[in-house]
Amino acid sequence: MSTSCVAIRDAKSGSSAKILVGFGFNCFQFTAVKNGRPVELLWAEQGFESGTKRASGSGIPIMFPFAGRIPGTIFRWENREYQLAEGDGIGNAIHGFVMTRPWRVVAQAEDSVTGQFQASVDDPSLLECWPADFRITCTYRIEGTTLDTQILLENPDQRPLPYGFGTHPYFRLSLGGASSEDCIVRLPVSHQWELVDMLPTGARPAVANAGDLQRGLPFREMTYDNIFTGLQFDGDCCAATIHDPVAGNTLFVEFNRIFREIVVYTPPHREAICIEPETCVPNAFDLSRRGLDAGPTQLPPGGRVEGRIIMRLE
């Protein structure tokens, strides 16, 4: 499989990133240079740059126009059914369409790159799989030890667009220290969605150890594939952190208020943790039809939403 890869770099700090434009516009490498020392902040499977590895398993997979699972492979919207592909190994569609497809570069500089994907332009076959056309524009920009990601979600159609958006970043552990298990992870959450067969039931119980999560837990005490909510914002910003006590490095993961939930996943290899901001809970479409507050689920014709996610090493 042939993919195009773009590299960006901050000339002053030396920090750099690589993005697979031809495979979901996935930023699979971000090297932050702190005090003259490079620190790898993203985990990717060896050979991911070839474009032949699992799209959702490395770097920063982008999930749109839905994030997480939809039950089964039939999506029902306004009295019509749309056939989706099974993707999670247990019979459900998962993570949208743009994660595996080639994007287009629409702007580029030494320290930034902007990619775009629109169904009607880049893969018209998707118009048979989803109720409306959709467009996503993503910009990665590096400054110092910060990777700033800005996202624009748009409905270019004359019909309402059902949507959900999220990213699935694999944050590398450790952050320059000796052990991933000693890293301290802080999650600003208070509740979680109850799951049955990996799908939310609609119940949102309080997290029993929410105080511990908010203060920070060692990674060795964490085994998760959970959907958390009740996020704690400071103004327009919510922040999770990963601290490596041996290296003295802290990674801040900050995002704005379009995000309502975070999925936290600890891969079996224990070399990374996924902290995934999402605009709505997976399967929000069905939950909303039941009258539950599952997050925004549609954009009107001409509608747009802007998101921002920042990774910063201190």
C-alpha positions in Angstrom: 0.0 0.0 0.0 1.4 3.4 -1.0 0.9 6.3 1.4 2.1 9.9 1.5 3.9 11.0 4.6 4.5 14.7 5.6 7.0 15.9 8.2 6.7 19.2 10.1 9.2 20.8 12.4 9.7 23.8 14.7 13.0 25.2 13.7 13.6 26.9 17.0 13.1 24.0 19.3 13.8 21.1 16.9 10.6 19.4 17.8 9.0 17.4 14.9 6.1 15.3 13.8 5.2 13.0 11.0 1.7 12.6 9.5 0.4 9.9 7.2 -1.7 11.9 4.8 -2.6 8.8 2.8 -3.8 6.8 5.8 -6.3 8.8 7.7 -4.1 11.9 8.3 -2.7 10.1 11.3 0.0 11.9 13.2 2.0 8.9 14.3 5.1 10.5 15.6 5.6 13.6 17.7 9.1 14.2 19.1 9.3 17.1 21.6 12.7 18.5 22.3 12.9 19.6 25.9 16.1 21.1 27.3 17.9 19.7 24.3 16.7 16.2 24.8 14.2 14.5 22.4 11.2 12.8 24.0 8.9 10.6 22.0 5.3 11.3 23.0 3.3 9.0 20.6 3.4 5.2 20.3 3.1 3.5 16.9 3.5 -0.1 15.8 6.8 -0.7 14.0 6.2 -0.3 10.3 3.0 1.8 10.7 4.4 4.2 8.1 3.8 1.6 5.5 0.0 2.0 5.8 -0.5 -1.7 6.2 -1.0 -1.9 9.9 -4.2 -1.6 11.9 -5.4 2.0 11.5 -6.8 2.3 15.0 -3.8 0.9 16.7 -1.1 3.6 16.5 -0.5 7.4 16.5 -3.6 9.6 16.5 -6.4 7.9 14.6 -9.2 10.3 13.7 -12.8 9.1 14.1 -15.5 10.7 12.0 -18.5 10.9 11.2 -19.0 8.6 14.2 -16.6 7.7 17.0 -16.6 4.4 18.8 -19.2 1.7 18.2 -22.5 1.6 16.4 -24.5 -1.6 17.3 -24.3 -4.1 14.4 -23.7 -3.0 10.9 -27.0 -1.2 10.1 -27.3 2.5 10.9 -30.9 3.7 11.0 -31.7 7.4 10.4 -35.0 9.1 9.5 -36.7 5.8 8.3 -33.8 4.7 6.2 -31.1 2.0 6.7 -27.4 2.4 5.8 -25.1 -0.6 5.5 -21.8 -0.2 7.5 -18.8 -2.5 7.7 -18.1 -4.6 10.8 -14.9 -3.5 12.4 -14.5 -4.5 16.0 -14.4 -8.2 15.7 -17.6 -8.7 17.6 -20.1 -7.6 14.9 -20.2 -3.8 15.3 -19.3 -0.9 13.1 -16.6 1.3 14.7 -14.7 4.6 14.4 -16.2 6.1 11.3 -14.8 6.3 7.7 -11.9 8.8 7.6 -9.4 6.8 9.7 -8.3 4.5 6.9 -8.8 6.7 3.8 -6.4 9.1 2.0 -6.8 12.8 2.8 -5.7 15.8 0.8 -3.2 18.4 2.0 -4.7 21.8 1.5 -2.0 23.9 3.3 1.5 23.3 4.4 4.4 25.2 6.1 7.6 24.1 7.8 5.8 23.9 11.2 2.3 23.0 10.2 0.1 21.0 7.8 -3.6 21.1 7.1 -5.5 18.1 5.7 -9.1 17.7 4.5 -11.5 14.9 3.7 -14.9 15.3 2.2 -17.0 12.3 1.3 -18.4 13.6 -2.0 -14.9 14.6 -3.1 -12.6 11.9 -1.7 -14.8 8.8 -1.7 -18.3 9.3 -3.2 -19.2 5.7 -2.4 -19.6 6.9 1.2 -22.7 8.8 0.3 -24.5 5.4 0.1 -23.3 4.6 3.7 -24.2 7.8 5.5 -27.3 10.1 5.5 -25.4 13.3 4.4 -22.1 14.5 2.9 -19.5 15.5 5.5 -16.2 17.4 5.6 -13.4 17.4 8.1 -10.4 19.7 8.1 -7.5 19.1 10.5 -4.4 21.3 11.2 -1.4 20.1 13.1 1.0 22.8 14.2 4.2 22.6 16.3 5.6 25.3 18.6 8.2 24.5 21.1 7.1 21.3 22.9 3.5 21.7 21.9 1.5 19.9 19.2 -1.6 22.0 18.5 -4.4 20.2 16.7 -7.3 22.2 15.3 -10.4 20.5 13.8 -13.2 21.9 11.7 -16.3 19.7 11.2 -18.7 20.8 8.5 -22.0 19.8 6.9 -21.8 20.8 3.3 -25.1 19.0 2.5 -28.6 20.3 2.3 -29.7 17.5 4.7 -28.9 17.2 8.5 -25.7 15.4 9.2 -25.6 12.9 12.0 -22.1 13.0 13.5 -19.8 12.2 16.3 -16.1 13.0 16.4 -13.1 11.9 18.4 -9.4 11.1 18.3 -7.8 7.9 19.6 -4.2 8.9 20.5 -1.7 6.5 21.8 0.5 8.4 24.4 3.8 6.6 24.8 4.9 5.4 28.2 7.3 6.1 29.7 8.1 9.7 28.9 11.8 9.2 29.0 12.0 7.4 32.3 12.7 3.8 33.2 9.2 2.3 33.5 5.7 2.9 32.1 4.1 1.4 35.2 5.5 4.2 37.4 4.0 7.0 35.4 1.2 8.9 37.1 -2.0 9.5 35.0 -4.5 12.2 36.1 -8.0 12.1 34.6 -10.5 14.9 35.3 -13.6 12.7 35.4 -16.4 12.0 37.9 -18.8 9.5 36.1 -18.7 6.8 33.6 -21.1 5.2 31.1 -22.2 1.7 32.0 -21.2 -0.8 29.2 -22.7 -4.1 28.2 -20.9 -5.9 25.3 -18.8 -2.6 24.9 -21.9 -0.5 24.2 -23.3 2.1 26.6 -26.6 1.2 28.3 -27.5 4.8 29.1 -26.7 4.5 32.8 -24.0 6.9 34.1 -22.9 5.9 37.6 -20.4 7.8 39.6 -16.8 6.6 39.4 -16.0 4.9 42.7 -12.3 6.1 42.7 -13.0 9.5 41.0 -10.9 11.3 43.6 -7.9 9.1 43.0 -8.2 9.6 39.2 -8.4 13.3 39.6 -5.4 13.4 41.8 -3.5 10.8 39.7 -2.9 7.1 39.8 0.1 5.0 38.9 -0.2 3.4 35.5 0.4 0.0 37.1 -3.0 0.3 38.8 -4.9 1.1 35.6 -6.5 -1.4 33.2 -9.2 0.3 31.3 -11.5 0.3 28.3 -14.0 2.7 29.8 -16.1 5.7 28.7 -15.8 8.5 31.3 -17.9 11.6 31.6 -18.5 14.4 34.1 -15.4 16.2 32.8 -13.9 19.0 34.9 -13.3 22.2 32.8 -11.4 25.3 33.8 -13.0 27.9 31.6 -12.9 26.4 28.1 -10.2 23.9 28.8 -10.2 20.4 30.2 -6.8 18.8 30.9 -5.5 15.3 31.6 -1.9 14.7 32.5 0.7 12.0 32.4 3.8 12.4 34.7 7.0 10.5 34.5 8.6 10.9 37.9 12.0 9.5 36.9 12.4 11.7 33.8 10.7 14.7 35.4 8.5 15.1 32.3 4.7 15.9 32.3 2.5 15.6 29.3 -0.6 17.8 29.3 -3.5 16.8 27.1 -5.9 19.7 26.8 -9.2 20.0 24.8 -12.1 22.4 24.5 -15.7 22.2 25.3 -17.0 20.5 22.2 -15.7 17.3 23.9 -18.1 15.8 26.5 -16.6 12.3 27.1 -13.2 10.7 27.2 -12.5 7.0 26.4 -9.6 5.7 28.3 -7.9 2.5 27.0 -4.8 0.7 28.2 -3.5 -1.5 25.4 -2.3 -5.0 26.4 1.3 -4.2 25.4 1.4 -1.6 28.3 3.6 0.7 26.2 0.9 3.4 25.9 -2.3 4.8 27.2 -5.2 6.1 25.1 -7.0 9.2 26.4 -9.6 9.8 23.7 -11.7 13.1 23.7 -15.1 12.6 22.0 -17.9 14.9 21.2 -20.6 12.4 22.3 -20.8 9.0 23.7 -20.5 6.1 21.3 -23.9 5.1 20.0 -25.3 8.5 20.9 -27.7 8.3 18.1 -29.7 5.4 19.7 -29.4 6.9 23.2 -30.7 10.3 22.0 -33.7 8.6 20.5 -34.4 7.2 23.9 -34.4 10.7 25.3 -31.0 10.5 27.0 -28.5 13.3 27.0 -25.7 11.6 25.0 -24.2 14.7 23.4 -24.9 16.5 20.2 -25.7 14.1 17.3 -26.3 16.3 14.2 -25.2 19.3 12.3 -27.8 21.3 10.3 -27.2 22.1 6.7 -24.2 24.5 6.5 -23.4 23.8 10.2 -19.9 23.7 11.5 -18.2 22.9 14.8 -14.6 23.7 15.8 -12.5 21.6 18.2 -9.0 21.9 19.6 -6.7 19.4 21.2 -3.2 20.3 22.6 -0.4 18.1 23.6 2.3 19.9 25.6 5.4 18.5 27.3 6.7 20.3 30.4 
